[in-house]
Amino acid sequence: MPETTETKTVTTEKVVATTPAPATAVVTPKAPGSMVYASTGKRVVAAIIDQLLAFFVIGFIVGLLTGGTTSDGFELTGAPAFISFILMLGYFVAMEGMKGQTLGKMFLKLKVVKEDGSAISYQEALIRQVLKVVDGFFFGVVGLVIISKSPLKQRLGDKVAHTVVVEA
């Protein structure tokens, strides 16, 4: 008589208790094709608004604090001019790093995001701002040419930081 064997399968389940992750803002990346890239005209207007605000507000405050005010306004040279430059750089990096927008971009409903649509970091904001110097050569013509040749409408700072400016 043939011998039969019986096989039994036993499964065990392991229960693991988990704690929920702390609540944080979730940024859902957008598909690159679903973003509307900002027009060059809107970017220029936003930049003009920001430069005027930064120059006059920060420049005047630094002028007041350093004795650089005159009857005609303010005059900054040497250390006060350098301090103004650093504070203006800080304004742009802080605003874009925190919100992805400066006041000019807010006014025109524009936002800086990564190429995948997620929020940018302070590091990316700093890269964009440092390279703004190159984009500003010949009264901004270099930046405008680079933007016009880019399918994502990126200036040099955007290309290096992997960011884009989009309609908010």
C-alpha positions as semicolon CSV with decimal commas, in nm:
position;residue;x (nm);y (nm);z (nm)
1;M;0,000;0,000;0,000
2;P;0,146;0,336;-0,100
3;E;0,229;0,570;0,176
4;T;0,068;0,920;0,172
5;T;0,212;1,221;0,333
6;E;0,027;1,526;0,438
7;T;0,179;1,872;0,408
8;K;0,059;2,152;0,628
9;T;0,139;2,516;0,556
10;V;0,146;2,742;0,852
11;T;0,158;3,117;0,804
12;T;0,231;3,366;1,069
13;E;0,149;3,729;1,057
14;K;0,356;3,989;1,226
15;V;0,170;4,292;1,353
16;V;0,374;4,607;1,371
17;A;0,242;4,916;1,540
18;T;0,328;5,238;1,361
19;T;0,292;5,596;1,463
20;P;0,171;5,846;1,209
21;A;0,426;6,086;1,065
22;P;0,403;6,443;1,186
23;A;0,179;6,665;0,978
24;T;0,379;6,856;0,719
25;A;0,290;7,042;0,406
26;V;0,283;6,804;0,114
27;V;0,384;6,943;-0,221
28;T;0,257;6,734;-0,505
29;P;0,487;6,768;-0,804
30;K;0,320;6,863;-1,128
31;A;0,394;6,702;-1,457
32;P;0,616;6,938;-1,659
33;G;0,357;6,955;-1,938
34;S;0,085;7,072;-1,697
35;M;0,272;7,385;-1,585
36;V;0,221;7,719;-1,759
37;Y;0,560;7,885;-1,790
38;A;0,569;8,257;-1,720
39;S;0,599;8,489;-2,016
40;T;0,918;8,689;-2,053
41;G;0,717;9,012;-2,025
42;K;0,568;8,916;-1,688
43;R;0,909;8,809;-1,561
44;V;1,059;9,144;-1,663
45;V;0,779;9,343;-1,495
46;A;0,813;9,133;-1,175
47;A;1,191;9,191;-1,178
48;I;1,145;9,567;-1,220
49;I;0,899;9,579;-0,928
50;D;1,136;9,377;-0,710
51;Q;1,446;9,576;-0,801
52;L;1,273;9,908;-0,736
53;L;1,131;9,791;-0,402
54;A;1,456;9,631;-0,288
55;F;1,674;9,921;-0,400
56;F;1,463;10,200;-0,256
57;V;1,345;10,033;0,066
58;I;1,668;9,856;0,161
59;G;1,887;10,135;0,022
60;F;1,700;10,404;0,211
61;I;1,703;10,209;0,539
62;V;2,077;10,141;0,509
63;G;2,128;10,506;0,415
64;L;1,938;10,618;0,726
65;L;2,136;10,385;0,951
66;T;2,476;10,475;0,805
67;G;2,430;10,849;0,749
68;G;2,406;10,812;0,372
69;T;2,089;11,016;0,332
70;T;2,103;11,343;0,143
71;S;1,854;11,616;0,068
72;D;1,794;11,443;-0,266
73;G;1,750;11,090;-0,123
74;F;2,036;10,861;-0,031
75;E;2,385;10,782;-0,146
76;L;2,558;10,454;-0,074
77;T;2,926;10,385;-0,133
78;G;3,178;10,147;0,020
79;A;3,057;9,939;0,316
80;P;2,697;10,072;0,312
81;A;2,666;9,979;-0,057
82;F;2,802;9,630;0,018
83;I;2,561;9,591;0,311
84;S;2,272;9,693;0,083
85;F;2,382;9,438;-0,178
86;I;2,394;9,158;0,081
87;L;2,053;9,255;0,225
88;M;1,900;9,264;-0,125
89;L;2,045;8,922;-0,204
90;G;1,904;8,801;0,128
91;Y;1,559;8,938;0,041
92;F;1,544;8,749;-0,289
93;V;1,683;8,423;-0,146
94;A;1,458;8,434;0,161
95;M;1,138;8,513;-0,030
96;E;1,197;8,254;-0,303
97;G;1,327;7,996;-0,055
98;M;1,024;8,036;0,174
99;K;0,742;8,103;-0,070
100;G;0,882;8,058;-0,419
101;Q;0,778;8,419;-0,479
102;T;0,910;8,768;-0,430
103;L;0,670;9,061;-0,392
104;G;0,691;9,132;-0,766
105;K;0,613;8,769;-0,849
106;M;0,324;8,768;-0,600
107;F;0,180;9,080;-0,763
108;L;0,197;8,918;-1,108
109;K;0,093;8,572;-0,980
110;L;0,419;8,400;-1,073
111;K;0,608;8,137;-0,877
112;V;0,949;7,970;-0,891
113;V;0,934;7,590;-0,866
114;K;1,162;7,297;-0,944
115;E;1,135;7,152;-1,293
116;D;0,905;6,880;-1,153
117;G;0,672;7,143;-1,002
118;S;0,774;7,096;-0,637
119;A;0,885;7,376;-0,406
120;I;1,240;7,511;-0,432
121;S;1,491;7,519;-0,148
122;Y;1,705;7,804;-0,018
123;Q;2,002;7,651;-0,200
124;E;1,821;7,666;-0,534
125;A;1,706;8,020;-0,460
126;L;2,066;8,121;-0,385
127;I;2,195;7,963;-0,708
128;R;1,929;8,152;-0,908
129;Q;2,019;8,484;-0,745
130;V;2,397;8,451;-0,774
131;L;2,366;8,372;-1,145
132;K;2,135;8,670;-1,193
133;V;2,458;8,867;-1,230
134;V;2,540;8,680;-1,554
135;D;2,181;8,704;-1,678
136;G;2,196;9,078;-1,619
137;F;2,490;9,142;-1,853
138;F;2,420;9,408;-2,118
139;F;2,113;9,537;-1,929
140;G;1,957;9,189;-1,908
141;V;1,988;9,106;-2,277
142;V;2,189;8,791;-2,196
143;G;1,910;8,659;-1,973
144;L;1,641;8,750;-2,224
145;V;1,823;8,568;-2,504
146;I;1,874;8,258;-2,290
147;I;1,503;8,259;-2,190
148;S;1,391;8,301;-2,552
149;K;1,600;7,999;-2,662
150;S;1,483;7,774;-2,375
151;P;1,178;7,548;-2,420
152;L;1,108;7,583;-2,044
153;K;1,172;7,962;-2,056
154;Q;1,468;7,930;-1,819
155;R;1,744;8,183;-1,770
156;L;2,093;8,061;-1,678
157;G;2,017;8,068;-1,304
158;D;1,707;7,852;-1,363
159;K;1,898;7,603;-1,577
160;V;2,172;7,553;-1,317
161;A;1,925;7,537;-1,024
162;H;1,679;7,318;-1,224
163;T;1,395;7,563;-1,163
164;V;1,125;7,726;-1,374
165;V;0,903;8,031;-1,329
166;V;0,536;7,944;-1,373
167;E;0,195;8,103;-1,346
168;A;0,086;8,061;-0,982
